[in-house]
Amino acid sequence: MRIIVQKFGGTSVATAEARRRAAERVVQACREGYMPVVVVSAMGRRGEPYATDTLIDLARQVKEDVPPRELDLLISCGEIISAVVMVQTLRALGYEAVALTGGQAGIYTDGNYGNAKIKRIDPRPILSKLQEGKIVVVAGFQGIGEDGNITTLGRGGSDTTATALGGALQAELVEIYTDVDGVMTTDPRLLPEARILSAVTYREVCEMANQGAKVIHPRAVEMAMAKNVPIKVRNTFSDAEGTLIAAEIPERVITGLAHINDLTRVTVKLNGGEDTRRVQVMVFSLLAEAGINVDMINVNPGEIFFVVRDEEAEKALTLLREKGLTASGQRGCAKLSVIGAGMQEVPGVMARLMEALDGAGIDVLQTSDSDITISFLIKQEDLRRAVEVLHRKFDLHKG
């Protein structure tokens, strides 16, 4: 049995025309000899009647706070509606199909409402329907706890449903359909020369997503990577080949650029002396207790530097100053990350990056790195120019 998992996001099922395009993708897979398992998101975005945000707004109009159990029960409805409508669309094209909730599809999760993790998948319910010759349409973004309550999987939940099912069903491929042609070298809104990557590794695309790129959720990629199931990111509305995500592809020094806007660089001055280490521990414990995420941390005997989101900056500074610390913030920063699995084997990458930024007159406020990523903190006003010079420095505009 050749199984393919095809996931369609909210824009791909938002209208009757879009759903028909999506259904035609499913039919094409049938003609190619596959047994399709389809995963769908809720139809549309906020304002659309069955979108997740619309359902949340509906409940909060009655009373602002909604219990987590009831909230998950409510927001799972959008995907269930979408699954039933997709079944009808496929039936109208002459194909037998059946809709399953996450629980009916054998997806079992922990009890963490709103951000549940998949614990196990029983593939038998889906396999039995496939053996009956039916296309299986699964409501994404959801599962069922061991106590029988519906849970939702949080951000990127439908992508995670698709890749988790791909692994459990030993699918040949997971296709993620969206409204873009694939994973791009950088944000095309910043640089029109950005191009579609034909292939990228699991590690690279995870890092791109973690560093701000709007691609596929890292948790979904990790699910596929664990079972070595290839992913193809494609556009429902075009014939572009899309981007293959797999374990092994020919490595490039630099694959792509990602960025995060609206950051504040916080500086904490230390007086030195025997209590320096105690103060260092206190700073990060204080921020952790307040639920403030920090990034690009640099600690030395005289100063601590780190980055927070602009909206959390004032809260962070106030907490630190209330403890008698000298803390200041530089707003209007951006984190630009350069990602490439091949940089580990090539000396001088950092030098080339710094040369390019220096040649463009761009000040680097701070850096951080991992094995396949080098990140720069720069002024947000310099971001577009920095993307342009680094994209050209490493010939990312070339196929």
N, C-alpha and C positions, 0 to 999 in steps of 0.2 A: 504494500500500500504506500503510494507516494503522497505524502502529506505536505501541504503548504499552508502556512498561517498568514492571513492577510488582515492587517489592521487599518481601519479607516477612521481618521480623526473627525473632529466636530465640523470643520468646513467641508469635509468630503461627504457628509450625510445631512447637510443643513437644508437642502432643497430637493425637490423631486428630481430635477435635472441632475444634480450632483449625485444623488443616490443611484440614479440609473447609470451614470458613468462608473460609479463604484461597482455596481452589480455586473457591468460589462467586463470589468477587470476580473471578477470572480469567475464569470462564464469562460473567459479566455483561459484561465488556469485549468478549468475542467477540460477544455478542448486540448490542452497540452498534456493531459493525462494525470493531472493532480487531483487529490481529494481535498478541497479547500475547507479550512476552518477559519471563519471570519470573526474578527473582533471589532466591535464598534464603540465609539464614544457617543456622548449625548449630542443631540442635534443642535448645532449652532453655538453661539456665545451669548453673553449677557444681553437680555432684551428679547431673545428668541424664547418662545413659550416653554420649551422643554430643556433648555440649557441648564447646566448645573447651577450657575450663579443666579439664574432666574428662580429656580426652586428654593434656593437659600433665601433670597429676598422675600419670597412669598411667605415663608415661615416666620421670618423676622418682622414682617409687618404686624403680626399678631403679638409677638413678644420677642424682644431682642435676643435673649439667651435661649438657645435650643439645646436640650440634652444631647450629648454626643451619640448615644444609641439611636435616638429618633432622627438626628441629623443625617446619620449614615443611611438609615432606612429611607429617608426622603430623597437624598441625592443619588441613591442607586437607581431611582426610577427613570432618570433621563436616559441611561444606557439601556434599560429594559425596553422602554418605548422604542428607542432607536433599533434595537435588535428585532423587535416584532415588525416594524415598518420595513426593515431590510429584507426580512423573510418574505413579506408580501411583494416586494420589488422583484426578488428572485423568482417567486412563483409566477409573477406576471410575465416573466421571460421564459417560462416553461420548465423551471428547475425546482425540484422538491427541496425544501429547506426546513429547518427546525430551529427555534430560538431557545437558548438556555441562559438562565442567570448564572452568575459566577459560581454560586453554590451548586446549582444543578450540573454545572460543567466539572465539578469535582475539585474546585479551588478552595483549599482550607487555609485559613490565616490565624494569626494570633488575635488577641482581643483588643488591639490598640485602635479604637475608633478614629477614623479620619486619616490615619497613616499606618494602616495595618501592613504587616509583612507576610508574604506567602510562606507557609510552613511546609506544605506538601500539596501535590496534585494527584488525584486519582484519575488516570486517563480513560478508564473503562466507560464512563457515560458517553464521552465524545466518540470513542472508537466504535461503540455499539451503533450509534446513529450513522457514522460513516459507512459501516458495513451494511446498513440498510439502504445505502445509496443516496443519503441526504447530505446536503450542504449544512454544516453546523454553524450557526451564528451565535456568538457568545457576547453577552453584555460585559464590556470592559470595566476596569476601574473598581472591581468588587470581588469579594469572596464571601466565605462564611466561616465564622468562628466555631470552635469545637462545641460551644454552647448553643449553636444553631442561629445565632444572631448575625445579621448581615453587617459586613464591615467594608469600608472603602480603602483604597490603596494610596491615597494622597496624590501629590503632583506627579504627572507622568504615568498615572495608574493604568491607563489602557495600553500604553506601550509595554508596561511591565506584564500585564496580562498576556499580551501577544507573545513576548519572548519566553515567558515562563511556560506557556502552553507549547511553544515550539520545542523546548527542551524535553518536556514530559512526553510529547507525542513523537519524538525523534523526527521532527519535520526536516525536510531538505532545505527549507528556506523560510525566513520570516520577512514578509514585505510590510513596511510601514508606509502607508499612503498619507500624504499631507497636501498642502497647497504650494510647496516649493519643489524645485527640481532635484534637490539633493543637499548634501552637506557641502558648504562653500568654504573657500579658503579664508574668507573674512566676511564681515557684515557688508552686504552690497549697498546698504544705506550710507555707509561711510566711504565705500570705494566701489564705484560702478564696475571696475575692472575685475572684481572678485569673480572667481570661476567655480564651477562645480567640480568637486573631487570625484574621480571615477572610483577610487577605493581608499579606505582608511582602516587602520587597525582598531580593535576594541579599545585598547589603552588610549590611543590618540583621541578618539571621539568622546570617551569618558572625560578626559582632561579638558577638551574643548567645551563640553557642557558645563563642567565644574567652574570653568573660568568665564562663563557668561554667554557662550554661544547658544543660540536657540535651535538646538538640533533634537536629539533624542535623550530621554532622561537616563542618567548614569546607572540607576538601579536596573533599568530594562536591559542595558548593554551587559551589565554584570551577569544577569540571568542567562543571556545568550552565550556569553563567554564561558560560563561554568560548564555548559554542555556542547560548546564549540558549534553552535548553530549560526550560520551566516545570516546577516540582516541586509536587506536592500531598502534604502530610503528612496521613495519615488513620489512623483506628482500625479495625483488622481486625474488632473485636467490637462496633462501633456504627455507626449510620447518620449520624453527624455529618459535616458537609460538609468539615471539616478546614481546613487552612491552605494557601493558594496562595503559593508563593515564585516571584517573577518579577522582571524587570528594572525594570518601571515599574508603580507603583500610586499611588493618591492618597497623598501624603506627609502624615504627622502630625508634630507637633513631637517628641513622645516616643512611641515604639512599645512599649517594654517595659523591664523591669529584669532584671538578672542579677547573680549574686553568687558569690563564692568565699570559703569559710570557712577557718579554721585557718591564719591567716597571722601572721607576726611582722614587726614594723617594726624594722629595724636602723638605728641611728644611729652614725656614725663621726665622732668629733671630729678636726678638723684644727688644727694649730698655726699655720698660715699660713706666710708666708715664701716663699722662692724654690722650695722643693721641693713646694709644694702640688699643682701639676699632676702631678708625678711620682707622688705618693702616690695621687691620684685614679685614675690609670691603673693603678697597682699593685693597688688594691682590686678593681677589676672584672676584671683579668687573673687575679688569684688565685682569684676565685670561678668564673670561666669554666673555668680549668684543673681545678678540683675538680668540674665538672659541676653547679654550683648555679645554678638559674635565678633571676633577679632581676626585679622588676617595680616600677612606680611610682617610678622613680629621680628623685631631686632632688639636684642638686649645686650647692653654693655655696662661697665661699672658706673658710668656717669649719666646715661640716658636710656630710656626705653622708647622705642618707636613702634607703632602699630597702626592699623587701618580699621576703621569702622564705617558703616553706612552713614550717609549724611543725616538721615532721620534719627539715628541713635547717638550722634556726636555730642549734643548738648547734655543728654542724660549721662553719658560716660564722663564728660568733663566735670559735671557737677558732683558726681560720686567721688571722683578722684580729689577734687578740691576740698570737699567736705572732710576728707581724711588728712588735710593739711599738705597735700602734694602740689607741686608746681606743674600744672598741666596746661598745654595749649593745643589748639587744633587748626589745621590748615584745610579749609574746605575746597571744593571744586577740583578734586583729584579724580583720576581714572587709573584703573589697573589694566595694562595691556600685556597679554600673555602670548608667548611664542611657543608653539607646540610642534614637536617632531620626534618620532621614535629613533631617527638616525643621528640625532645630535650627540648621543652618548659616544659614538665611535669617531667623531670628527673633532679634532682640536681647533680652537680659535673661533668657535661660534659666538661666544660672548664678546670677543674683540670686534667681530664684524658687526654685531648688533649695536654696540656702543659707538663704533665709528659712524654708522649710518645715522643714529640719533644725534650725535654731536655735529655731524655735517649739516643737519637740518636745523641746528640751533635749539634742540629740544633738551631741556634739563631733566635729568633722571633724579628723582627724589629718593628712591629706594628700590632695591631689587630683592627678589627671592627666587628660588629655583628648586626643581625636583629633577628626577632622572630624565624626563622627557619634556620639561617645561622650564622656560625662563620668563619671569614676570617683571615688569617695570611699573613703578608708580610715577605718573607724570601729571602735569596739569591737564585738566579736562579740555581746555582750549587748544592743547597741542595734540589731542588724540587723533583727529582726522589726518593731520600731517604725518604723525608717527606711523599710522597704519599704511599710508601711502609709501613712505620711504622703505619700510621694512618689507612690505609686499614686493616692491621692486628689487630690493637688495638681494632677495633670495629667489627671484624669478617666479614668484607664485602666480603671476598673470599668464605664464606660459603653460601649455598643456603638457 
